[in-house]
């Protein structure tokens, strides 16, 4: 549910106080000092000017000047110190906000995270806090709102004597009018006109910019992808070999041209809005100078006071306008920050179970798919249809079938990355939703075909953490066939891979796949799932993996997805998927005797096994 502006403002202030206690107070104090340091020179300068005109003794003028310099210097130093602290707080808070975004992304349900609308919300949240929706900017604008209130109070206090009638005033209509207390209405009318037009203009500008932001979220996400693509060295070889430079450049250019056109339209609209503000401000300035100047000419005020009143009125106009600007800007920033909260408040839909999985020495678990069907969100087609299957711990199962038959979706359902649309998945007779998810996930070691390694050390990749058992890491790498390559690594298991880190070493796709398999072995989970584990390996390495498959998984349950039918010979049972259903099951000999889909798939590759 989209956050409204008022609730967002309250949430931002509370979160800022929680992340950096006292931060908002420091900003407000610094703004009070800032506005005070603005008005002290106005008052003291007018006094010095009157003293010069009145030819008072130099010592008195000098004393007033010293007070001006010392007070301004002191306030300036305090303000500088506070700004330094505020700047550090802003940086720390920005890092904490980034951590919150990362943490939220890490903990979102997988099926929610991969949705297009979720990806758009992440992009809005990121761009929102990097542009007009940054938290430090919001706090600064909020403090500016307070500063303007203080400035208005100061200005009014200074202006009050300007409207007090003077005895013995000059004769005539104009002097008499200017000497009336209600003459201030002239300045109030001009002030109201200026503020109204300025506020309406600011609001319109905000709406124009907001429309621009929302309208181009998708195109900005595409441009961000292309921009990062150009600086990802791992893509450089493909770009050069396939001469993709012109393709990428043309896509970038078309986006840049589109955005340039959009920005031009936006600035034309904004400039049109600002013309009335310019004209009204010119009229306001002329009126204020005439009003105060005539009062000085008619002897109602001194020359020094005229300078003070002109400055005070200018500050009043600016502050009243800015207070509306600040409020509008606060609302605009709240609109941007609402995207952050919309994303942060996405609720996971997975049922949060509490039952711990049984800890059994014999690893005797049974997993059952009971009439399970599944379709992806916003689609009508079922990827899995009425699936019924039991998997016992300790067995080796191969899952085969044509592309798009539902094999990988079957595994993702088993790992509870997705929830079934219909039916149940049971572990020892209990719906897996009722188990504690983190506890349940510990049952699985998975290597997906689209696995990822991090630009960390080999040991950290294998152990998935900073703390690891060196002997176990080496043993798992050896069992996965990475031992020979490891021996050539400059720092052994502490060698960083890829070039995002210092002294990073590049590895091949096959070598990366072996490390991924070692990671699965290191976890030592009861159930090992390998999705195309040898797809990037050379024939010799593939043969080695197959030969040592039993020793790698030992007495664990293993599920093995492969397009290479030769892998099925190592398995106790083979499940043949077609159109989201298991159409055959049995061992190699049984399925070959049926002469159905499995035999067809085997015979299509038979020439490679001869």
Protein Blocks (a to p, Z undefined) as FASTA:
>chain_A
ZZdfklmmmmmmmmmmmmmghklmmmmmmmmmmmmmmmmmmmmmmmmmmmmmnopafklm
mmmmmmmmmmmmmmmmmmmmmmmmmmmmmmmmmmmmmmmmmmmmmmgcfklmmpmklmmm
mmmmmmmmmmmmcfklmmmmmmmmmmmmmmmmmmmmmmmmmmpccehiaedjklmmmmpm
klmmmmmmmmmmmmmmmmmmmmmmmmmmmmmmmmmmmmmmmmmmmmmmmmmmklmmmmmm
nopmlmmmmmmmmmmmmmmmmmmmmmmmmmmmmmmmmmmmmmmmmmmmmmmmmmmmnopa
cfklmmmmmmmmmmmmmmmmmmmmmmmmmmmmmmmmmmmmmmmmpccfbdcdfbdcdddf
klpacdddehiacddehiabdfbghiacdddehiacddeddehilpmmmmmmmnomaccf
bdcddeehiafklpcfklmmmmpccddfkbccddddfklmmnopabdcfklmmmmmmmno
pmmmmmmpmnlmmlcehjkbghiacddfklmmmmmmmmmmmnopabdcdehkllmpcfkl
mmmmmmmmmmmnmmaccddddfblklmmmpmbdcddeehiafbgcdfklmmmnopmklmm
mmmmmmmmZZ
